Amino acid sequence: MNKFTVQRKTLSYEVYNHLYNKIITLAYKPGQMIYESTIAEELGISRTPVREAIHLLSSEEFLHIIPQKGIRVKYISKKKVQEALQVRKSLEAVAFREAAGRWDESDLRVNDYKADLRRIVLQQRDAAKMQDVIGFYHYDEVFHDKILEICGNQTLGAIVRQVRGHVNRIRYLEFFETREMDRVIHDHEELIALIQHNDRDGAAKRLNQHLDTAARHYGDIMEKYADYFEAQS
Protein backbone atom coordinates (compact mmCIF):
# COMPACT_ATOMS: atom_id res chain seq x y z
CA MET A 1 0.00 0.00 0.00
CA ASN A 2 1.35 3.44 -0.89
CA LYS A 3 2.11 5.53 2.17
CA PHE A 4 0.31 8.83 2.59
CA THR A 5 2.58 11.85 2.96
CA VAL A 6 0.26 14.85 3.11
CA GLN A 7 -0.89 17.32 5.74
CA ARG A 8 -2.89 15.89 8.64
CA LYS A 9 -6.26 17.36 7.65
CA THR A 10 -5.88 16.09 4.09
CA LEU A 11 -4.43 12.85 5.44
CA SER A 12 -7.56 12.14 7.50
CA TYR A 13 -9.66 12.77 4.40
CA GLU A 14 -7.48 10.44 2.33
CA VAL A 15 -7.73 7.72 4.98
CA TYR A 16 -11.50 8.26 5.07
CA ASN A 17 -11.71 7.74 1.29
CA HIS A 18 -9.44 4.70 1.49
CA LEU A 19 -11.59 3.03 4.14
CA TYR A 20 -14.87 4.15 2.54
CA ASN A 21 -13.87 2.53 -0.76
CA LYS A 22 -12.89 -0.69 0.99
CA ILE A 23 -16.31 -0.77 2.67
CA ILE A 24 -18.24 0.03 -0.52
CA THR A 25 -16.38 -2.49 -2.69
CA LEU A 26 -16.67 -5.11 0.08
CA ALA A 27 -12.93 -5.48 0.57
CA TYR A 28 -14.15 -4.97 4.14
CA LYS A 29 -17.20 -7.18 4.36
CA PRO A 30 -20.27 -6.42 6.49
CA GLY A 31 -19.68 -7.79 9.98
CA GLN A 32 -15.89 -7.90 9.59
CA MET A 33 -13.72 -6.60 12.43
CA ILE A 34 -11.02 -4.09 11.54
CA TYR A 35 -8.42 -2.51 13.80
CA GLU A 36 -7.07 1.02 14.03
CA SER A 37 -3.50 -0.10 14.71
CA THR A 38 -3.46 -2.53 11.79
CA ILE A 39 -4.76 0.10 9.38
CA ALA A 40 -2.19 2.64 10.57
CA GLU A 41 0.59 0.09 10.12
CA GLU A 42 -0.62 -0.89 6.65
CA LEU A 43 -0.71 2.75 5.54
CA GLY A 44 2.54 3.69 7.26
CA ILE A 45 1.00 6.56 9.22
CA SER A 46 0.18 7.46 12.81
CA ARG A 47 -3.07 6.31 14.39
CA THR A 48 -4.50 9.84 14.76
CA PRO A 49 -5.74 10.35 11.15
CA VAL A 50 -6.97 6.74 11.10
CA ARG A 51 -8.94 7.37 14.29
CA GLU A 52 -10.44 10.56 12.83
CA ALA A 53 -11.49 8.76 9.64
CA ILE A 54 -13.00 5.89 11.63
CA HIS A 55 -15.04 8.26 13.80
CA LEU A 56 -16.40 10.00 10.70
CA LEU A 57 -17.36 6.67 9.11
CA SER A 58 -18.97 5.67 12.39
CA SER A 59 -21.03 8.88 12.42
CA GLU A 60 -22.19 7.99 8.90
CA GLU A 61 -23.19 4.50 10.14
CA PHE A 62 -20.69 2.51 8.10
CA LEU A 63 -18.66 1.39 11.11
CA HIS A 64 -19.51 0.44 14.69
CA ILE A 65 -16.82 1.21 17.27
CA ILE A 66 -16.73 -1.42 20.03
CA PRO A 67 -14.68 -0.13 23.01
CA GLN A 68 -11.69 -2.32 23.95
CA LYS A 69 -12.42 -4.67 21.04
CA GLY A 70 -12.17 -3.00 17.67
CA ILE A 71 -14.32 -1.70 14.87
CA ARG A 72 -17.00 -3.72 13.12
CA VAL A 73 -18.09 -2.95 9.58
CA LYS A 74 -21.83 -2.42 9.87
CA TYR A 75 -24.22 -4.72 8.10
CA ILE A 76 -26.20 -3.19 5.25
CA SER A 77 -29.60 -1.91 6.36
CA LYS A 78 -32.36 -2.72 3.86
CA LYS A 79 -34.44 0.10 5.32
CA LYS A 80 -31.62 2.61 4.95
CA VAL A 81 -30.99 1.47 1.36
CA GLN A 82 -34.66 2.00 0.49
CA GLU A 83 -34.80 5.38 2.22
CA ALA A 84 -31.51 6.58 0.72
CA LEU A 85 -32.57 5.50 -2.78
CA GLN A 86 -35.84 7.41 -2.48
CA VAL A 87 -34.05 10.56 -1.31
CA ARG A 88 -31.32 10.17 -3.94
CA LYS A 89 -33.85 9.89 -6.76
CA SER A 90 -35.64 13.04 -5.64
CA LEU A 91 -32.56 15.19 -5.08
CA GLU A 92 -30.47 13.97 -7.98
CA ALA A 93 -33.39 14.53 -10.36
CA VAL A 94 -33.25 18.18 -9.29
CA ALA A 95 -29.53 18.24 -10.12
CA PHE A 96 -30.04 16.70 -13.57
CA ARG A 97 -32.88 19.14 -14.33
CA GLU A 98 -30.70 22.04 -13.26
CA ALA A 99 -27.73 20.78 -15.30
CA ALA A 100 -29.97 20.58 -18.39
CA GLY A 101 -31.31 24.06 -17.76
CA ARG A 102 -27.84 25.54 -17.30
CA TRP A 103 -26.27 23.89 -20.37
CA ASP A 104 -25.29 26.76 -22.65
CA GLU A 105 -23.09 26.23 -25.71
CA SER A 106 -21.91 29.85 -25.47
CA ASP A 107 -20.45 29.18 -22.00
CA LEU A 108 -16.71 28.52 -22.27
CA ARG A 109 -16.95 25.90 -19.51
CA VAL A 110 -19.22 23.74 -21.68
CA ASN A 111 -16.33 22.57 -23.86
CA ASP A 112 -14.58 21.33 -20.74
CA TYR A 113 -17.77 19.63 -19.57
CA LYS A 114 -18.15 17.93 -22.95
CA ALA A 115 -14.57 16.69 -22.86
CA ASP A 116 -14.94 15.46 -19.27
CA LEU A 117 -18.16 13.57 -19.99
CA ARG A 118 -16.69 12.04 -23.15
CA ARG A 119 -13.61 10.90 -21.23
CA ILE A 120 -15.69 9.40 -18.40
CA VAL A 121 -17.79 7.36 -20.84
CA LEU A 122 -14.63 6.11 -22.57
CA GLN A 123 -13.17 5.12 -19.20
CA GLN A 124 -16.38 3.25 -18.42
CA ARG A 125 -16.13 1.42 -21.74
CA ASP A 126 -12.55 0.41 -21.01
CA ALA A 127 -13.53 -0.85 -17.55
CA ALA A 128 -16.46 -2.78 -19.04
CA LYS A 129 -14.20 -4.46 -21.62
CA MET A 130 -11.89 -5.55 -18.82
CA GLN A 131 -14.83 -6.60 -16.62
CA ASP A 132 -13.25 -4.34 -14.00
CA VAL A 133 -16.16 -3.95 -11.58
CA ILE A 134 -14.28 -1.74 -9.11
CA GLY A 135 -13.12 0.57 -11.91
CA PHE A 136 -16.58 0.65 -13.46
CA TYR A 137 -18.16 1.50 -10.12
CA HIS A 138 -15.62 4.31 -9.70
CA TYR A 139 -16.40 5.87 -13.08
CA ASP A 140 -20.14 5.55 -12.43
CA GLU A 141 -19.61 7.70 -9.36
CA VAL A 142 -17.43 10.11 -11.35
CA PHE A 143 -20.16 10.48 -13.98
CA HIS A 144 -22.84 11.37 -11.45
CA ASP A 145 -20.43 13.69 -9.63
CA LYS A 146 -19.72 15.53 -12.88
CA ILE A 147 -23.44 16.21 -13.40
CA LEU A 148 -23.64 17.46 -9.82
CA GLU A 149 -20.75 19.81 -10.63
CA ILE A 150 -22.46 21.04 -13.81
CA CYS A 151 -25.69 21.75 -11.93
CA GLY A 152 -23.75 24.31 -9.92
CA ASN A 153 -25.46 23.73 -6.55
CA GLN A 154 -22.67 22.69 -4.19
CA THR A 155 -24.99 22.13 -1.23
CA LEU A 156 -27.23 19.84 -3.27
CA GLY A 157 -24.19 17.97 -4.55
CA ALA A 158 -22.82 17.41 -1.05
CA ILE A 159 -26.16 16.09 0.22
CA VAL A 160 -26.61 13.71 -2.74
CA ARG A 161 -23.09 12.31 -2.27
CA GLN A 162 -23.73 11.70 1.41
CA VAL A 163 -27.13 10.10 0.87
CA ARG A 164 -26.07 7.71 -1.86
CA GLY A 165 -23.34 6.19 0.30
CA HIS A 166 -25.77 3.71 1.83
CA VAL A 167 -26.92 2.60 -1.61
CA ASN A 168 -23.40 2.14 -2.91
CA ARG A 169 -22.58 -1.24 -1.36
CA ILE A 170 -25.62 -2.84 -2.93
CA ARG A 171 -24.96 -0.83 -6.11
CA TYR A 172 -21.49 -2.38 -6.27
CA LEU A 173 -23.00 -5.83 -5.79
CA GLU A 174 -25.47 -5.07 -8.60
CA PHE A 175 -22.58 -4.31 -10.98
CA PHE A 176 -20.76 -7.44 -9.80
CA GLU A 177 -23.78 -9.72 -10.20
CA THR A 178 -25.49 -8.40 -13.34
CA ARG A 179 -22.53 -7.11 -15.37
CA GLU A 180 -25.03 -4.80 -17.10
CA MET A 181 -22.26 -2.36 -17.88
CA ASP A 182 -23.29 -1.74 -21.49
CA ARG A 183 -26.79 -0.82 -20.31
CA VAL A 184 -25.39 1.66 -17.78
CA ILE A 185 -23.16 3.26 -20.43
CA HIS A 186 -26.13 3.54 -22.80
CA ASP A 187 -28.16 5.22 -20.03
CA HIS A 188 -25.35 7.69 -19.38
CA GLU A 189 -25.06 8.56 -23.07
CA GLU A 190 -28.81 9.23 -23.26
CA LEU A 191 -28.65 11.38 -20.13
CA ILE A 192 -25.81 13.42 -21.63
CA ALA A 193 -27.82 13.96 -24.83
CA LEU A 194 -30.88 15.13 -22.88
CA ILE A 195 -28.80 17.57 -20.85
CA GLN A 196 -27.13 18.93 -23.97
CA HIS A 197 -30.57 19.51 -25.52
CA ASN A 198 -31.72 21.41 -22.41
CA ASP A 199 -34.45 18.81 -21.84
CA ARG A 200 -34.99 19.33 -18.12
CA ASP A 201 -38.00 17.05 -17.73
CA GLY A 202 -36.52 14.40 -20.00
CA ALA A 203 -33.25 14.30 -18.05
CA ALA A 204 -35.04 13.96 -14.70
CA LYS A 205 -37.35 11.23 -16.03
CA ARG A 206 -34.50 9.30 -17.65
CA LEU A 207 -32.45 9.49 -14.46
CA ASN A 208 -35.28 7.94 -12.45
CA GLN A 209 -35.58 5.16 -15.04
CA HIS A 210 -31.82 4.62 -14.81
CA LEU A 211 -31.89 4.29 -11.02
CA ASP A 212 -35.09 2.20 -10.98
CA THR A 213 -33.64 -0.28 -13.48
CA ALA A 214 -30.70 -0.88 -11.16
CA ALA A 215 -32.98 -1.18 -8.12
CA ARG A 216 -35.04 -3.98 -9.67
CA HIS A 217 -32.12 -6.33 -8.91
CA TYR A 218 -31.84 -5.37 -5.26
CA GLY A 219 -34.33 -7.93 -3.96
CA ASP A 220 -32.41 -10.82 -5.53
CA ILE A 221 -29.12 -9.41 -4.27
CA MET A 222 -30.47 -9.08 -0.73
CA GLU A 223 -31.57 -12.71 -0.86
CA LYS A 224 -28.31 -14.04 -2.31
CA TYR A 225 -26.13 -12.02 0.07
CA ALA A 226 -28.39 -12.27 3.10
CA ASP A 227 -25.37 -12.52 5.44
CA TYR A 228 -24.37 -8.98 4.44
CA PHE A 229 -27.64 -7.44 5.60
CA GLU A 230 -29.06 -6.65 9.02
CA ALA A 231 -31.42 -9.39 10.20
CA GLN A 232 -34.00 -6.77 11.20
CA SER A 233 -33.85 -3.74 8.92
Buried (B, 14 or more C-beta within 10 A) or exposed (E): EEEBEEEEEEBBBBBBEBBBBBBBBBEBBBBBEBEBEEBBEEBEBEEBBBBBBBBBBBEBEBBBBEEEEBBBBBBBBBEBBBBBBEBBBEBBBBBBBBBBBBBEEEEEEBEEBBEBBEEBBEBBBEBBEEEBBBBBBBBBBBBBBBBBBBBBBEEBBEBBBEBBBBBBBBBBBBBBBBEBBEEBBEBBEBBBEBBBEBBBEBBBBBBBEBBEBBBEBBEEBBEEBEEBBBEEE
